[in-house]
Each structure stands twice: as C-alpha cells, then as structure tokens.
C-alpha cells in the first residue's frame, strides 16, 4: 500500500499537539513552567519524531515505543522543568495521560470531521479547552473541600506548629521583597520571642517608636491593604527564618517568609491559626 508523507504538515501537527499536552501536564502537576518553555519542549518533541520517521528505514512497534519513551522524557524535562526522579516520573505519567485523554476526545468524533488543517486545529483546541476547564474545576472543588494544611514556623531558634488555611482570597504581597504574605495572630507569634522583643514588637504594631534594635533582624515594616469591612488598613509585617508547609503529602520549605501580624483573632473557633497565600506554593 502506498502513502504520501508530508513532513511539514506532520511537524506542525505534532508541534501543536505536544504543546497542548505539555500545558495540560503543567496544569495537572501545578508546574510553574511558562508557555514559552512548554513550546520549547513541544518543539523538541515534534522535531525528534519528524526526524525519526524521516530517517528510519524500518518502523515497528518496539522501535516506536522506545523512541516515544525517550522523546517524552526530553519533552517533560524541557517543557515542564521537572528534573528530579519522582517529578519526572509523575510528569511522564501525566503526559501520557493527557495524550490519551486528548486523543480520546478526537477519536470519538465522526470519521472525516477533522479533514482540513484549520478544522483539525479548531477541534483539537476545543478538546484542550474542555480538559483544561475540567482540571481547573476539579482543583477548585478539591481546594474548597480540603483547604487546610499543617504549618511549622521558625524564627530566632524557636519553632511553633500551626494549623494553616489556604485562602485564594489572600492576595497580599510584600512591597519590599515581592513575596506573598501569610497572616497569623500577633499574640501567637509573640510567644516565640523574648520579653524585650515582645515589648518592641508591641510598640511597633501600635506604630510607636520601638527603638527597632530588639526586632531589627525581623525587618519590621508596614503593608497597606484593603479587605471586606476595611477599605484602608495597615498590617505590620515581619520576616521569619523559615516556614514549612505540609500540603497533600508534600513538604514545602520557604526561607525568609513574609508574615503579617493580625491584632484580631483569625478564627473564632480556632479552626486555623494562619492564613496561607496559595501563591507561596509557587515561590
């Protein structure tokens, strides 16, 4: 049987499909890779598979499986930025899963539906949009169901365990460092300090002259903010030594976190003791 093989069309189609698959993989695994990086991985994948079919004298199932595994590794490493063994394995599994789902949506369409390159691109992008929306909806509902996490805050050689709440409404960012700001009760933080530091911090929070010598290492500053019921507020912010989060079985360590100090209780029933910005998971 005779087939005509157009290498340019084959390359463009694979580039488009690989790019969408890598974007979905990043979405599933909460990767921080930008679309340009996903495009670089897709470019490597499309170029590699095109060379394979162009120069291969004999193509069989074994050679295709071996080559696809290798090129998938390159795509995930370049396109998603995963480098460690566990991350790479998760990336490969997610990549194959997204390929299966995206291809499955296209497979159920009636024969001849995708004739024409523009129609094919439109249908494929629509399938990508459906999957992307489904993933985002699933993550949103999952986040609503389990928004809490365990937190360990360390400063001045002292550690304290807290119950944290992942709050998408917390969009505070430190103007000095650009880091997301987590908020905890001032009294809870003061319990980690020595008496002189407590007194200096209390004066600082009241916007009085604290001398700053006792708390200079915490880099105290003020952050203007707006919230429900408070159009213009001032939040005292300090820098702790380290913040450790335990989210969905993962341990995330954040050095020099920005901590806002609230003078009022965050939860009347002590359901949580710190409001965590989800952006801190990407920092």
N, C-alpha and C positions, 0 to 999 in steps of 0.2 A: 504494500500500500504506500502511496506517495503523499507526503505532506509538505506544504510550504511553510518555512520558518522565518518569521520576520524578527530579527534580533532587536531592532529598535523598539518595536511595539512590546516585545517580551520584556525588555529592560524597563520601560516606563510603567507597565502594568505592575511588575514586581516591586518597583520603587514605591509606587503609590500604596500597594497593599502592605508592604513591610513597614512603611511609615505609620500607617493607621494601627497596625498590630503593636508596634513599639509604644505608641501613645497610649493605647489601652493597657499595655503591660505596666507602664509607669503609673497609670491611674489606679490599677488594682493594688500594686505594691507600695503606693504612696511614695513613689520615687520623686526626686527633685530635679531630674534632668529636663532641660528646656527643649522645646520643639526642634530647635536647630540641631541639638545633639541627637535627637531621635532621627532626624533627617540624615545625619551623618551615618548612623548605624544602618538605616534603610538603604543608603547609597552603597555601602559596603556589601550588604546582602544582595542587592539587585545586580551589582557588578560581578560579584562572585558567582552567582547562579547562572548569569549570562555567559561568563567565560567557561563554566563547566559544560553547558550544553553546546557551546560553540566548538570547543576543542576535544570533547570526549568522542572517541571512536566507537565505543560500545557503552550503552547505558542500560543498567539493570537495577533491580530493586535494592540490592545490597549497596552498590556504589552511591545511589541516590540517598539512602538512609544515612550512610557515613558522612557524605558531604553535607547534607542538611543539618546534621547534628553539629558539625564543625562551624558552618556558616551561622547557625543560630547562636552559638557561643559568642562569635565575633559581634553579631548584631546586638545581643543583650549587653555585652561588655561595653561596646561603643555607644549604643543608643540609650542605655539606661544608667550607665555609670556604675553598675554593680561589679565589685572586684573580689569580694570575699567568697569563700566556698558556699556557705549557706545562702547568701544573697544571690549568687549566680545560679544555684540550683533552683531557687524559688523563681528567679527571673526566667529561666528556661521553661519551667513548668507553666508559668503564667503565659509566656509567649506562645507555646504550643496550644494552650487552652484558648487563648484569644484567636489564634489562627483557625482552630476548629470551629469556634462559635461564628466567627465572621464568614468562614467558608460555608458553614452550615446554613446560615441565613440566605446566602446566594444560591445554595444548592436547591433549596425548596421552591425557588422561583420557577415558573413555567419555562420549558425549553424555548430558546430564541428570544427571551426577554432582554438579555444583555447584549444583543447584537449592536455593534457600533460603539466606538471607544468612549464617546461622551455619555451615552446611556449607561455604559458599564461603570464609569466613574461616578455618575449620579446615584446609581443604585448602591454601589459599594459605600459611598459616603453616607447615604441614608442608613445603611446597616450599621456603620460605625457610630453614627449619632444615636441609634437605638441602644446599642451596647453601652456606650459612654453614659447615657442618661440612666440606664438601669444600674450601672455600677455606682454612680453618684447617689442615686436614690437609696440603694442598699446601704452604702456607707452612712448616709444621713440618718436612716432609720436605726442602724446599729449604734451610731453615736448617741442618738436620743435614748436608746434603751440602756446603754452602759456608758455613762459619761464620766464615771469616777475612776480614780487611779490612786495608787499609793505613792507618797512623796517623802523623800528624805532631804532635809535642808541642812547644810553645814556652813558654819561661819565661826571664826575665832576658835577653832578646835572643838566646838560644840555641835552636836547633831540633834535633830528633832524629827520625829516621824509625824506626818500629817496625812489627812485624807483630802485629796485634791479633786476638783471638779473641772473637767474640760468644757470650757464655755466658749462657743463660737462668737458670742456677743462681746467677748473681751478683745478689743482691737487696740489696746494701749501699746504704744511703742515709746521707748526711752529716747528723748531728743538728743541726749549726749552720745549714746552708743548705737542707737538704732535697733536695739534688741527688744523683743516682746516683753511686756511687763506682767508678771504674775502678782496677784494681790493676796495678802494674808492679814490677819488681825495683828495690830501693833503689839498688844499685850502678849500674844503668843511668841512673837519674835523677841520681845524684851526679855523673856525668860531665859534666853540663851546668853545674855550679856551680863557683865559685871555691874555692880551698883553704880559706879561713876558713869559707865557707858549708858546705862538706863536713864540716868538723870539728864545726860547730854542729849540723848535721843528724844526724850520727852520735851525738852525745851525746843529742840529743832522742829518737832512736829507741831508745836504751838507757835512756830515762826518767831521764836525768841532767840537771842544771842546764846548759842550753846558753847561758844569757845572753840568748837569743832576739833579740838585736839584729841578728845577721847574717841570720837567716831570718824576721824578723818579717813582712816583706812577703808571705811564703808562708802566713801564718795557720796555723801548725802546731797540730794538735790530735790527740786520740786517739779511736778509734772501737771500742767493744766489738763483738765479733762471735762467731758460732758457726759451725763448719764440721765436715766429716767428720774425725773424729780430734782435734778441738779444741773442747771444749764452751765454754770461756771464753777468748777471745783478745782482745788489744789490738792494733789496727792503726794505725800512725802515718799521718796524712792531712795533705796539704798542698794548697794551691791554686795551680795553674799559671796561666799567662797565657791560653793558648788550646790547644784540642785540635781537630784536623781529621781527620775520618774520610772514607774513600773507600769507599762501600758500594754495590755494584751500579750503578756508573757515576755515583752521586750524590756530591757533596761536601757534608759536613755540618760546619759550624763551631760549636764550643761554647766560648763565652767563660767564663773563670774555672772550669775543671773541677775537681772534687774527685778527687785522685789518692792512692790508698792505696799505701804502700811496703812491699813484702814483703822480708824478710831472707833468704828461701829462693828458689831458682830456681822459676819458674812452669812451665817445660817443660824436661825433661832433654835433649831433642834440639833445643832452640831453634826449635820449630815456631811458637811465638808468644812475644811479649815483653810483651804487655799483655792483661789480661782486661777486656773491654768489657761493661758492663751494657747490654742491649738497651733499657732504659728511657731511656738517654741520647739515643736517636734521637727520643724524643718530647719531650725537654726543650727 
